Amino acid sequence: MRIVITGAQGLIGWHASVRLHAANSVARQKGDAEPYDILALSRDDFENDLTLAAALAGSDAVLHFAGVNRGPDEIVETANTVIAKRLVDVCNHIGVTPHIVYANSTHAGSASPYGRSKHHAGKVLAQGPGIFTNLVFPHIFGECARPFYNNVTATLIDCILNGKKPEINPEGIASLMHAGAAAQAAIDCAVSGIVGRVDPKSHPISVLELYEVLKEFHNLYEANIYPDLSDPFVRNLFNTYRSATFPATWPRKLEIRSDERGVLFEAVKGGGGGQTFLSTTKPGIIRGNHFHLHKVERFLVIRGEAIIRIRKVLSEAVYEFRVTGNTPTPVDMPTLYTHSIENVGEGELVTLFWTHEPFDPNNPDTYFDKVLQ
């Protein structure tokens, strides 16, 4: 299935690209053909006539996330309609009829320039050459969201991490949906041929309560304690917070107590359960080279020397952390970042791993992707 993603560098677009990439990874591991031909378009790609036409040629579906949500009123008022018209015009010009899944907003139709713009864009897309889904999203949060860019969750996290007190409307309510769930909803509509208006489920929470939850995450994490992660909403919110701490605060520090008997330290606290396991790795061997969509995972070398490498999925920059069992320092794996650990010492490497949930072979949430391309 050939899927075009507009706005692929935005929050939902990137999450959608990663999820389709993950599905292709699973197929490769099984020796099957990749189910998706993914055409991820940036803003420059979308504005290039030849690039856009080549991407749409033969496309089965378009996940339309591209849009403008801030700027001068006169720009916002028309921008989303112009973008929608361009997409429809190119489809008509080259004679393709893809299923367009439109990332609309609960603000569509409101009296604001943005609301009017999103509403009018939806009307243009509904008149396109193929079938149409009007996917109406609430406030989206998730890993790698931009603070101070119409994302209250990311903005609150940024304020907490930088010791700033945000201005909060005590009456404010946010209906939250994780970017991964939003991306999956769009993918499901495309794959299953769902048309018409779709209103995914959201999680209403006061902005003040959201701030308090995020502050509690921060206080616990600074004390090397995980919150209870048994609730998927809490887990997704915590992973969003964690992603904002990376890479500046890594590796983490542990309080190590030593005396004539040896050393003592606490490797993991909290989390509401999970699974702990140990591995040994021979010199020169690399473990990992995979990523997770939701799993919280900690690496802690307790003997030997290693390099932990981490790369944001579908990007190029690789972060490296050299760790040793002489001074144990845990490194947590951000979700949607592929990671590996290599024994770079002369002896055996012993590593403690912890995940917030027991391994489920039927749903491993593990997608192979080499860190070093």
C-alpha positions in Angstrom: 0.0 0.0 0.0 1.5 3.4 -1.1 0.8 6.0 1.6 1.8 9.6 1.3 2.3 11.6 4.5 2.1 15.4 4.3 3.5 17.4 7.1 5.8 14.4 7.9 8.1 16.6 10.0 5.3 17.7 12.3 4.3 15.9 15.5 1.6 13.5 14.2 3.3 13.2 10.8 6.5 11.9 12.4 4.6 9.5 14.7 2.7 8.2 11.7 5.9 7.7 9.7 7.6 5.9 12.6 4.6 3.5 13.0 4.5 2.6 9.3 8.3 2.1 9.5 7.7 -0.2 12.5 5.2 -2.2 10.6 7.6 -2.6 7.7 10.3 -3.7 10.2 8.1 -6.5 11.6 7.4 -7.7 8.1 11.2 -7.8 7.3 11.9 -9.8 10.4 9.3 -12.4 9.3 10.7 -12.5 5.8 7.6 -11.0 4.4 7.2 -8.2 1.9 6.9 -4.7 3.4 3.2 -3.7 3.5 3.8 0.0 3.1 5.5 2.2 0.5 5.9 5.4 2.6 6.3 8.8 0.9 7.0 11.3 3.8 6.8 14.8 2.5 8.3 17.8 4.2 7.0 21.4 3.6 9.6 21.9 0.8 8.6 18.6 -0.8 4.9 19.6 -0.7 5.7 22.9 -2.4 7.7 21.3 -5.2 5.4 20.5 -8.1 7.5 17.6 -9.4 8.1 16.1 -6.0 4.5 16.3 -5.0 3.2 14.8 -8.3 5.8 12.0 -8.2 4.7 11.1 -4.6 1.0 11.2 -5.4 1.4 9.1 -8.5 0.0 5.6 -7.8 -0.8 6.5 -4.2 -3.5 4.6 -2.3 -3.9 7.0 0.6 -2.8 10.5 1.7 -2.5 11.1 5.5 -2.9 14.9 5.3 -1.2 16.4 8.4 0.3 19.5 6.7 -1.1 22.8 7.9 -0.6 26.2 9.5 -1.8 26.8 13.0 0.0 30.0 14.0 1.1 33.2 12.4 -0.5 36.5 11.4 -4.3 36.2 11.3 -4.5 36.9 7.5 -2.0 34.1 6.9 -3.7 31.5 9.1 -7.1 32.5 7.7 -6.3 31.2 4.2 -3.2 28.9 4.6 -4.9 25.6 5.3 -7.4 26.1 2.5 -4.6 26.9 0.1 -2.7 23.8 1.1 -5.8 21.6 0.7 -6.6 23.1 -2.7 -3.0 22.4 -3.9 -3.3 18.7 -2.8 -6.6 18.3 -4.6 -5.5 20.2 -7.8 -2.3 18.0 -8.2 -4.4 14.8 -7.7 -6.8 16.0 -10.4 -4.0 17.0 -12.7 -2.2 13.7 -12.6 -5.4 11.7 -12.5 -5.1 9.9 -9.1 -7.9 9.2 -6.6 -6.3 8.5 -3.2 -8.2 8.1 0.0 -7.5 11.4 1.8 -7.4 11.2 5.6 -7.6 14.8 6.9 -6.2 15.7 10.3 -8.8 18.2 11.3 -9.3 19.9 14.7 -12.0 20.2 17.3 -11.5 24.0 16.7 -12.7 23.7 13.1 -15.6 26.0 12.5 -14.9 28.2 15.5 -14.8 32.0 15.1 -11.0 32.1 15.1 -9.0 32.4 11.9 -7.5 29.0 12.5 -11.0 27.4 13.1 -12.4 28.9 9.9 -9.3 27.9 7.9 -9.4 24.2 9.1 -13.2 24.1 8.3 -12.8 25.5 4.8 -9.9 23.2 4.1 -12.0 20.2 5.0 -14.7 21.3 2.6 -12.1 21.5 -0.2 -10.7 18.1 0.5 -14.2 16.5 0.7 -14.7 17.5 -2.9 -11.5 15.8 -4.0 -11.3 13.0 -6.5 -11.1 10.1 -4.1 -12.8 9.1 -0.8 -12.4 11.3 2.2 -12.1 10.9 6.0 -12.6 13.9 8.3 -10.5 12.9 11.4 -11.2 15.4 14.1 -8.5 15.6 16.7 -8.4 17.1 20.1 -5.2 18.5 21.7 -2.3 16.3 20.7 0.6 15.6 23.0 3.6 13.3 22.6 7.3 12.7 22.3 9.2 15.5 20.5 6.4 18.0 20.5 7.5 21.6 20.3 7.0 23.8 23.4 5.4 27.2 23.0 4.0 26.1 19.6 0.3 25.5 20.4 1.1 22.5 22.6 0.3 23.1 26.2 1.7 19.8 27.4 5.2 20.4 25.8 5.1 24.0 27.1 4.4 22.9 30.7 7.1 20.3 30.5 9.6 22.9 29.2 8.7 25.3 32.0 9.2 22.6 34.7 12.5 21.5 33.3 13.8 25.1 33.2 12.5 26.1 36.6 9.9 28.5 35.2 6.4 29.0 36.5 3.9 29.0 33.6 0.8 31.2 33.4 -2.2 28.8 33.8 -5.9 29.6 33.4 -7.4 27.8 36.4 -10.6 27.2 34.4 -8.7 25.7 31.4 -9.5 22.2 30.2 -7.5 20.2 27.7 -8.8 17.1 25.9 -5.7 15.2 25.3 -4.8 12.5 22.8 -1.3 10.9 22.4 0.3 11.6 19.0 0.9 7.9 18.5 -2.8 7.1 19.0 -3.7 10.0 16.6 -1.3 8.6 14.0 -2.6 5.1 14.4 -6.2 6.4 14.0 -5.2 8.0 10.7 -3.4 4.8 9.5 -6.4 2.6 10.5 -8.8 4.8 8.5 -6.6 4.6 5.4 -6.0 0.8 5.7 -9.6 -0.1 6.5 -11.2 2.5 4.1 -13.1 4.3 6.9 -14.8 7.4 5.5 -16.8 10.3 6.9 -16.3 12.1 10.2 -14.3 10.3 12.9 -14.0 11.6 16.4 -11.3 9.7 18.3 -11.6 9.3 22.1 -9.7 11.9 24.2 -8.8 12.3 27.8 -10.2 15.5 29.4 -8.0 17.0 32.1 -7.8 20.5 33.6 -4.6 22.3 32.7 -3.9 22.9 36.3 -4.1 19.1 37.0 -2.0 18.4 34.0 0.7 20.7 35.4 0.6 19.0 38.8 0.9 15.6 37.2 3.9 16.6 35.1 5.5 18.3 38.2 5.1 15.0 40.1 6.8 13.1 37.3 9.7 15.5 37.5 10.0 15.3 41.2 9.9 11.5 41.2 12.3 11.2 38.3 14.8 13.5 39.9 14.8 11.2 42.8 15.3 8.2 40.5 11.7 6.9 41.0 9.3 5.9 38.2 5.6 6.7 38.6 3.1 3.9 38.4 3.0 3.2 34.6 0.1 0.7 34.6 -2.3 3.2 33.0 -1.5 3.8 29.3 -2.4 7.5 29.5 0.0 8.0 32.4 2.6 6.0 30.5 2.3 8.0 27.4 2.4 11.3 29.3 5.5 10.1 31.2 7.2 9.1 28.0 6.4 12.6 26.6 8.1 14.1 29.7 11.0 11.7 29.5 11.7 12.6 25.9 12.1 16.2 26.8 14.9 15.3 29.3 16.9 13.6 26.6 19.8 14.0 26.0 20.7 16.8 28.3 20.3 14.9 31.6 21.8 11.6 30.5 23.3 9.4 31.8 21.4 9.6 35.1 23.3 9.6 38.4 22.8 7.1 41.2 23.6 7.4 44.8 26.3 4.8 45.5 27.2 3.8 49.0 30.5 2.1 49.6 32.4 0.7 52.6 34.9 -2.0 53.3 32.3 -4.6 52.2 31.8 -3.2 48.7 29.2 -1.0 47.1 25.4 -0.6 47.3 23.1 1.3 44.9 19.4 1.2 44.0 19.0 0.4 40.3 15.3 0.9 39.8 12.4 2.1 42.0 8.7 2.4 41.3 7.1 1.9 37.9 4.2 -0.3 39.3 5.9 -3.6 38.4 7.8 -4.6 35.3 10.6 -7.0 34.5 14.3 -7.0 35.4 16.8 -9.2 33.6 20.6 -9.5 33.2 22.7 -10.1 30.2 26.4 -10.9 29.5 28.0 -9.7 26.3 31.3 -10.7 24.8 33.9 -8.1 23.7 33.0 -6.4 20.4 29.4 -7.6 20.4 26.4 -5.2 19.9 23.0 -5.8 21.4 19.8 -4.0 20.6 19.4 -2.0 17.4 15.7 -1.7 17.9 13.1 0.9 19.2 9.9 0.8 21.1 6.6 2.7 20.6 5.7 2.8 24.3 7.9 0.6 26.4 9.9 2.3 29.2 13.4 0.7 29.3 16.5 1.2 31.4 20.1 0.0 30.7 22.5 -0.2 33.6 26.0 -1.5 33.1 27.3 -3.2 36.3 30.5 -4.7 35.0 32.7 -3.9 32.0 32.7 -1.0 29.6 30.2 -0.1 26.9 29.0 2.5 24.5 25.2 3.1 24.4 24.1 4.6 21.1 20.7 6.2 20.6 19.2 7.7 17.4 15.8 9.3 16.9 13.9 7.1 14.4 14.0 8.4 10.8 16.8 10.9 11.7 20.6 10.8 11.4 22.1 12.2 14.6 23.5 9.5 16.9 24.0 10.2 20.6 26.7 8.1 22.3 27.1 7.5 26.1 30.2 5.7 27.4 29.4 3.8 30.6 31.3 1.6 32.9 30.5 -0.8 35.8 33.0 1.0 37.9 30.6 3.9 38.3 27.1 2.5 37.4 25.0 5.2 35.6 21.7 4.2 34.1 20.6 5.3 30.6 16.9 5.2 29.9 15.8 4.6 26.3 13.4 7.3 25.0 10.5 5.8 23.1 10.7 6.2 19.3 14.5 6.2 19.5 16.4 3.2 18.2 19.2 2.1 20.5 22.1 -0.3 21.0 24.8 -1.3 23.5 28.3 -2.4 22.5 30.9 -4.0 24.7 34.0 -1.9 24.1 36.0 -3.4 26.9 38.4 -6.3 27.0 36.4 -8.5 29.3 32.8 -9.6 29.7 30.0 -6.9 29.9 27.3 -7.4 32.4 24.2 -5.3 32.0 21.0 -5.0 34.0 17.9 -4.2 32.0 14.5 -3.1 33.3 11.2 -2.5 31.5 8.0 -1.3 32.9 6.0 -4.3 31.7 6.8 -8.1 31.3 7.9 -9.1 27.9 4.9 -10.3 25.8 6.1 -12.4 22.8 2.7 -11.8 21.1 3.1 -8.0 21.4 6.8 -7.4 22.0 6.8 -3.7 21.0 10.2 -4.1 19.6 11.1 -3.0 16.1 14.5 -3.6 14.6 16.4 -0.6 13.1 20.1 -0.3 13.1 21.4 2.8 15.0 24.4 3.2 12.8 23.1 3.4 9.2 
